[in-house]
Amino acid sequence: MSDKEKECSAYRQLTDTEIDILVNNLCIADEWGDIEVRDGFDPTFCRQVRFSGKNKLGAMNATYTELGGIKTHSGISHCYLHNCTIGDNVVIKNVHRYIANYDIGDCVCIENVDTIVVDGFSSFGNGVRVPVLNETGGREVILTNNLSSHIAYLMAFYRHDEELIKSLFSFADSYAESVKSDRGKIGENVKIKDCGSIINMYVGAGARLLGVSFLKNGSLNSNPEAPVRIGFNVIAENFICASGSSVFDGCTISNCFIGQGTHMGHLFSAHDSLFFANCQAENGEACAVFAGPYTVTMHKSSLLIAGYYSFLNAGSGSNQSNHLYKLGPIHQGVVERGSKTTSDSYILWPSHIGPFSLVMGRHVHHVDTSKFPFSYLIEEHNQTYLVPGVNIRSVGTIRDAKKWPNRDKRTDSKKTDCINFNLLSPYTVGKMLHAHRILSELSRLLCNDGNQEYVYRNMRIQSRALAKGLHFYEMAIVKFLGNSLIKKLEDCPCTSDAEVIEWLRPRTEEGLGVWLDICGMIAPRSSVLCILDKVKNGTVNSLEELNEEICSLHKNYYNLEWTWAYNTILEWFGLKPEDLTRTKVAEIVRKWKDCVVSLDKMLYEDARKEFTMNTQVGFGIDVKGDEKSADFDTVRGNFESNPFVLEILDHIEKKSALGDLTLAKLGAV
């Protein structure tokens, strides 16, 4: 017997006795013969229900306990059902208008709602084109249930490759067509209470909808591992919420994708925007935003508009402009991973901010710091000053890098976005190498008397900042290369120079060249292009297959990282492969150890600034002297016992020991 036959056999016609009970309970039907029921159906728990079209009803033999200890028996009351299939032990009551064209799973509770309906055919948010970055169009991303940050990145930013875009759009449109239906679905164990209109919606298992005002043309891709939660006064249209996401507190969203583990609340409004894994958006506004993983905006006065961000922390009052009042809102900006904007900061698009940067003040000169990672961008007297590399020694940067993995809210075993949390990678270190060359050339060409300012692409660089930037970049580059080298030698016996030379030699050339940050995933450009070739030649034929290719590349990160690091070690230290003897490797390890310890000491001193007398202003409000210090210590703790400070000291100790162990293995102690 087929699954369909089994399903049909599970239902039967109503008996005359059951019809009499339903009629006595003030139920009416256009045709009683169009109603089928499962064994376990109890007509005594159907009261004041109107039926039209064809309906199927499940068993009604469960009792639930509500808040306050109130008992509720499964059943249907005060409701109009049209063309619905109702699962077992469902509670449906007080539906003000009707539920039409829905398949409702087991153990669902629908209470005090206005309308739940599928009107015509719908793809439930799939196939919606979202004009991110450019409000006037040109970088549209098509919403699908399986949209990843990486596929969205390719759709938006690879418009130069028309063949690729045609294939990606074809995949997305085909998927949207495959889920099109004139029937909606509400999965098992869903609760929908005190809601307004729900139109053309897919609701996955375990979802919670409480006090929602209006939902239309969307999918809530909830599952038991990662329920979706939608709260009071939310209005949403043309959208998809991925597993584990939540939207609360009067948020208004239109034409949006809400990624896994993403939270929105406190009246946040967003339109034509994408938010991928673990974003947090409250109070403010987003317009045509491409928010990669861990984009955070929490303040009522903050506006994100027409920008690409990831791992962003937006300060209060942060905003940007995409309109020069000439040809319309056609401009866009890029703020690369790990950056922060301070309170009241402003950036005039188009601009491009490099990774792990801090933006302070108002910048109106279309700045491009993409080649200067870990920098400060400061405004002074309407001029933009670049302080290159200074964020490398900021304790805040290291704290951010450590907190992101711990704040991964995705509980779904299938994670859509592949996220690389590494602070130092071929992507960021490659930019450091480029920045080091630029700063070295500027220093060489211009006489450095200690008080000069260099002008580079609408930015000013003070000579002292340039010199420090070179030093910071050098230390970070050596730290990364040493990390990779020591990790590679972890299992090497190091009994001879020949063994070390051969052990270090990469087994593949994949990984050489420029690396990219594909919205959370860090990978070689050459490898990404290989995947795109598979899309264009027909080897990859769907979004699901493309996601699998991307995840496979992500999992191979460390093998490919070593290929890049090995080649960079040779270039940075001016070596040939045969020069990597135990003596030379030991020399590199010593340099690595010095850099790691020096950087950690800088972090230690940077953390100390949080415990100076200036930071104690406002403590001990009615006292002074020792009592004021005691108030500070009680609330904030002291410097020596601060957990992060202790972690820095522990890191120094562990890395020093690791360096000594590696040197001993190389016979160089």
N, C-alpha and C positions, 0 to 999 in steps of 0.2 A: 504494500500500500504506500503510495507516495505521501510526501509531507502535506501536500494540499488535500489529499483524500483524508488523511488523519485529522487535519484541521476541520474539514467539513463534518466528519463523523462525530466530532466532539460536541457538536451542537444538535439541537432538536427543536421541533415546534413547541409552542406553548400548549399546555393542556387547557381544556375548558375550565377546569377548576382554577388554574392559575389566572386565566383571563378574568374570571369572576372576581377573584381577589384583587386584581389590578384595577378593575372597574370600581369596586367598592372603595379602593384607596384613591379614587379620583384621578386615575390614570386614563389617558385617551390615546388612541392610535388611528392613523389613517387606514391601516390594514393590520390587524393582529397577526395575520399570516406572514407578514414581512419581518416579524420579530423571531429570532432564534435564541435559545438559551443553552447554557451548559448544565450538566448535572451539578447540583449544589445551589442552583438559582432558587432564591426564596422570594416569592412575590410580595410577601408581607413587608419587605424592606424597600419596596418601591412605592413612593407616595407622591401624588400630584406630578406625575411625569407625562409629558406629551411626546409621542413617537411619530416620526414621519420618515419616509424612505425605508431603507433596509438597515436594521440594527441587530447586533448580536450582544448578548449579555452574559457575563460570567457568574461564577459562584458567589454567594454572599453569606459567608459563615465565619467571619472574623470580627473581633472587637478590638478597638484601639483606645489607648488612654491619652487624652489630650493634656495640655498644660492645666494644672489645677486639679488633676485627678478625674476629669470628666471622661466618661466612657462613651465611645461612639461606635455603633455597629456599622459594618459595611452595608452599603445600599445606595439608592438613588432617590432624591426627593427634590421637589420644587425645581424642575429642570425640563428643558426641551432638547431632545436628542434627535438629530437628523443624520442618517447614514453613518452611524458610528459602531465601532466594535469596542466593547468594554471588557477588560480583563477581569480576573478573579479578585474578589475582596477589595473592590474599589469603593471609595466614598465620594459621591458627587451630590452636592446639595446647594441650593440657593444660587442657581445660575439665572441671572436676571433676564437674559435674552435667549441664547441657545448655544449648543455645541454641535458643530456640523462638520461632517467629512473627516473624522479623526479615528485613528486606531489607538486606544488607550490601554496601557500595559497593566500588569497586576499590581495591586497594593498602592494604587494612585489615590491621592486625595485632592479633589477639586472643590473648593468651597468659597462661596460669596464672590463670584466673578461675573463680569458682564457678558462677554462674548468670546468663544473660542471657535474659530472657523478657518477652513481653507476655501478660498474663493477662486474657482478655476484651477488652472495648473500653476504650480510654483516650484522653483528650485531652492526655496528657503534660504535666500541670501547668496547662494552660489551663483556665479556668473555676473555679479555686480561689479562694474568697473569703477575703481576709486582713483580719482585724479590727484595722487599724492605729489608733493613737491612743487608742481606748477599748477596753480588753480585754474589756468585756462586750458589745461590738458597737455598731452604729449608724453606723460610718464605714467599712464594708467596701469594699475595692478588689478588683476581679476581675482575676486574673492572665491576661494574654495575651502571646503572643510579641511583639506590636507595641505593648505598653504603654509610653507615654511618661510622664515625670514630670508633664507638664501634664495629661494625661487622668486620671492617678491623683489629682492635686490636686483636679480638678473632682469626681471620684467621692467623695473623702473630705470635702471642705470645702463643697460646694454642696448639702448635704442639704435646705436650705430650698426648693430648686427641685425638687419631686417629679417634674415632667414631664421635666426634664433627666436626673435620675438614672434614671428608668425607661428613657429612650432609651439612655443609656450602658450600662446593664446589659444591655439587649437586644442592643446591638452586641457586647458582650463575650461574652455567652452564645452568640450566633450564630457568632462566630468560633471559640469553643471547640468547638461542634458540628461546624463545618466541618473541623476537624483531627482529629476523633475517628476512631479506627481500631483494628482488632484486630491490626494488624501494626505493628511498630516499624521504625525506620530508623536505620542507622548509615552516615553519609556516607563519601565516599572519603577515603583517607589518614588515617583515624582510628587511634590506637594505644590499646589497652586492655590493660594489663598488671598482673598481681599484684593483681587486684581481687576483691571479694566478690560480693554479689548486686546485679544491675542489673535492675530490674523496671519495666516500663512507662515506658521512657525513649526519648526522641528524642535522637540524638547527631549533631550537624551535622558537616560536612566539616572535617577538620583538627584535630579535638578530640584532647586528650591526657588519658587517664585512667590514672594511675599509683598503685597502692596504695590505691585507693578502697575503703572498707569496705562502704558500702551506699547505693544510690541508688534512689529509688522515686518514680514519678509526676512526672516532670520533663522539661524540655527544655534541652538544651545547644545554644544557637543559634550554633554555631561556623561560621565560613566561612574560606576560605583567607586572606582579608585580615586577619581578626581571630579567631584560634583561641581556643577556650575550654580552660582547663586546670584539671583537678581532681586533687588530690594525695592523699598518704598519709592514711589513717584518717579521711577525710571521711565524714560521715553526713548525708544530705540527703533530705528527703521533701516532696512537694507544693511544687515550686519551679520557677523558670525562671531560667536564666543567659543573659544577653544576650551578644552577640558581644564578644570580647576580654576577658571577665571571667575571674577565676581564684579558686579556693578551695583552700587548702592546709592542711597541718599540723593535722589533727585537728579541723577546724571542724565544728560541728553546726548545721545549719540546717533549719528546718521552717516551711512556709507562708511562703516568702520570694520576693522578686524581687531578682535581682542584676544591676545595670545594666551598660551598656557601660563597659569599662575599669575596673570595680570590682575591688578585690583584698581577699580575706579570708584571714587566716592566724593561726598561733600560737594554736590552740585557741579562737578566737572562737566564741561561740554566739549564735544569733539565732533568734527565732521570731516569727511574725505580723508581719513587718517588710518594708519596701521600701527598697532601696538603689539609687539611680539613678547617673548617669554619674560615674565617677572617684571614687567613695567608697573609703575605705581603712579597714578594720576589723580590728584584731588584739587578741588577748589578752582582751578584755573581753566584754561581754554587751549584747544589744539585745533589747528586748521591746516589741512593738506600736509600733515606731518607723517614722516616715516620714522617711527620710533623703534629702533632695534632693541635687543634685550637689555633689561635693567635701566631703561630710561625712566627717570623719576622727576616729577614736577608736582609740588605739594602746596603751592601758595596761590591765594585768590587773585593776586595781581600779576601772575605770570602768564605769558602768552608764548606758545610755541607755534610757529607758522612757517610753512613751506621749507622745512628743514629736514635733514637726515641726521639722526642722533643714535648713539648707543652708549650704554653705561654712563648716561648723563645724569648730573645732579644740577637741576635748574634752581637758582636762587630766587627769592621773592622779587617780583618786579622785573624779572628777566623777560626781554622781548626782542623781537627782530622785525624788520620791515622787508616785504617782498615787492613793494610798490614804489616806484620812483615818480609816479604821477605823470607818466609819459604814454606808455603802451599797455598799461594795466598791470595786474599782479603776476608778472611773468618770471620773476627772479626766484632763485632758490639758494640755499646754503647747506654746507656740510660741516658738522661738528663731530669729529671722529671720536672713537671710543674713549671712555674714561675721563671726559672733560667735565669741568664745572663752570657755571656762571654765577657770579656773585650778585648780591642784591642790587637791583636797579641797573644791571648791565644791559647793554644794547648792542646789537650787531646789525649793520646794514647789509642786506643781501644784494648781490652775490658776494659771499665770503667763504673761506675754507679754513677751518680751525684744525690743527694737528692733534693727534691722540694725546690724552692725559694732559690737557692744557687747562689753565685757569684763566678765565676771562673776567677782567675787572674794568668797569667804566663803560663809556660809550664810544663805539668804534664805527666811524662813518666813511672809511676810506677803502672799502672792499678789500680787506686784508686776506692774505694767504700765508698761513703758518703750517701748511701741510707737511713741509719738509723739516719742521722743528718740533718734534714730540717733547712732551714733558716741559713745556714752557709756560711762562706767565705772559699774558697779553694785557698791558696796563695802559689806561688812557691818562694823559697829563696835558692840560692846556690844549685839548682837542687834537692832540697827536697820539698816535699809537706806538707804544714802546714794547719791544719784544725782549724778554729776559729768557734766553734759551737754556733749556736743560735744568733749570732750577728746581722743577717739580720732582726731579729724581731723588733729591734729598729731603723731600717733604714727608713727614710721618703720616699725613693725611692720605697721600697716594698709596702708601703701603697698606694702610688700614683699609682703604677701599678694596684693594686687590684681595685682601684676606676675607672681607665680609661678603663679597658677592657669592662665592660658592655656598656659604652658610645661609644665604638668604634665597636659595633656590626653592620656590614654593611649589614646584611641579611635583605632583604625586602620581601622575599617570606613568605607568611603566613604559609607555611609548612616548618618548619626548621628540617633538617635531623639530625644534631648533637645536642645532649642534653648536654648543658654546665652548669656546676656548677662553679660559680665565687668565691665561699667562700674562703677566705684566711685561716681561721681556720675552720677545719672540723674534723670529726672522722678520716679521712685519715691522715691529717698533724699532728693533736694532738696525734694520736696513735703513730706516729713516734717519736714525742717529748717525750712521755712516755718511749719509748724504749731507746731513746738517754739519757734521764735522768737516767735510770737504769745503762746504760753502764758507763756514766761519774761518777756516784756515786760510782760504783764498782772500777773504776780506781783510784779515789781519796782515797778510803778506803784502797786499796791494796798497794798503793805507798805513801810513806811519802811526804807530800806536804810542801816544805820549801819556796815556792814562786818563785823559779827559775828553776824548773825541766821541762823536756820535756817528755811527754809520747809518746810511739810509738804504734799506733793502725792501723793495716791493711795497711801498706805502707804509713801511714801518721803520722805526728808529731803534738802533741797538747801541747802547753805551759800550765803550771799549772795555770797561771792567766786567760788564755782564758777558761780553763776548769771550773774554779770557776764561771766566768761570764756566761758561757754557761748554767750551772746549774740554775743560777738565772734567766736568760732570759726565759728558758724553763718553770720554775716554774710559772713565771708571765703569760706567754701565756696560759699555761694549765688552770690556775685559771680563766683567762679572758674568755676562751671558755666555761668552765663549768658554770661560772656565767651567761654568755650570754644565754645559753640554759635554765638554771634554771629560770632566770627572765622572759624569754619569755614564759615558761611553766606556770608560776604563773600569767600571764597577766590577765586572766579572772577568777582567783580563788578568792573568797571572803576572804579566810584566816581567818575565824572566830574562828577556833579551830585547835589544833594540829592534831586531827584525820582527819579533813577535808584536811589539807595540806598534810599529809602522804598519804592519799588515792588519792588525786589529782595528786600527783607526780608519783605514781606508774604506770609504763608503761602497756599498754593494750596488748602488744605483746612482744615476745622474739626476733622477727625478728629485726636485727640491731646489735645484740651482736657479739663480735669477731672482726676480722680484716676487715678493709675497704680497698677498692681498688679505684684507679683512672683509669677507663676504657676509657682512651683517652678523657677526658673532663667531663665525668659523674662520680660522686663520689657515691659509693654504697657499702653495705656490701658484703663481699665475699660469704657468705652463700646465699644471695638473687640472686647474679649473677649465682652461681652454680645451683640454682633451675631453672633458666631460661634455662641454658644449658642442664639440664636434660630433659626439655620439648622439646628441639630440638632433642635430641637423642632418646627419646621415641615416637616421631612422633606427639606430641601435637602441636608443632610449625612446620609448613610445608613450609614456604617461608621466604625470606629475609624481606618482608613487615611485616609479622606477628612477626618476631623477632624484628624488629625495634619498633613495637607497644609495645611489652613486655618490651623492654628497656626503652621506653619513660614513660611507666606506673610506672616502678621502679623509674625513675628520679623524677617524680611528687610526689612520696611518701617520698622524701628525709627527710623532717623535722620531720615526724612521726618516721622514723627509727633513725634519729639522736638523738632524745630524749631517745630512748631505750638505745643507746650506752652511751650517756652523763650521764644518771641516774646511770647506772652501774659503770661508771668511777668515778662519784662523791662519791659513796660509797667506792670504792677502794682507791681513792686519799686521802680522808679525814678520812679513817678508820672507816666508819660508817656502821650501819645496817639500813634496811628500816624504822624501827620504831624509829630510832634516828633523822629522818628528821622532827623534831618539828619546830615550828615557831622560837624558840630561836636559834636552830642550823642553820636553813636556814638563819636567819638574820646574823649570824656570817659569813657564807659563802658569803653573799651579801656584807658585809663590806670588806672582803678580796678581793672580785671581784672589788669593787670600788677603793680600794687602788692600785690594779694592773693596772686597766684601766687608772687611772689618772697618775700613775708613767710612764707607757708606753707612754702615750700621751705627757708627759713632755720630755721624751727622744726624741720623734719625733720632738718636738718643738725645742729642742737644736740641733738636727741633721740638721734641716732646717736652723737654724741660721748660720751654717757653710757656706752656700751659699752666705752670706752677709758680710763675714769678709774682712779685708783689702787684704788678699791674692787673693781673688776672684775678686778684683777690678783692678788687674794688667791688663794693656791693655786698660783701660778706660781713658778718658781725655788725649788723645794722645799728644796734644800740650799745655796742661795746667797742673796745679798741685793744691794741697790743696783743698779748698772748691769747686773749679770749677771741679776738678776731681771727687769728690764725687757727685756733681750735675749731671755730665754726667752719672755716674753709676745709680743714682736714677731715672733719666729721662728714661733710657733704661730698667733697670731691676725693678724699683720700690724699695721701702724700705721694710725692714723685717716686720714691724708691719702691713703693709697694704697688704702683699702678700696674695692672695686668699687661698692658701693651709694652710698658717699659721693661718689665720682667721678660717679656717675650723677645724683645730686642737683645737683651743681655744673653738670654738662652741661645738665641740665633748666632750671636758672636761666638759663643762657646762651642756650639755644635759645628759651625762652619770651620772654625779653627781646627777642631779635632778632625774633621773630614779632610781638610787640607793636609794635616800632619800624617794622617793614615795613608793618603794617596802618595805623599812624598816617600813614606816608608816603603810602600809597595814598589815604588820606582827606584828604591835604593839611594835616595837623595837626602836622607836626614843625616 
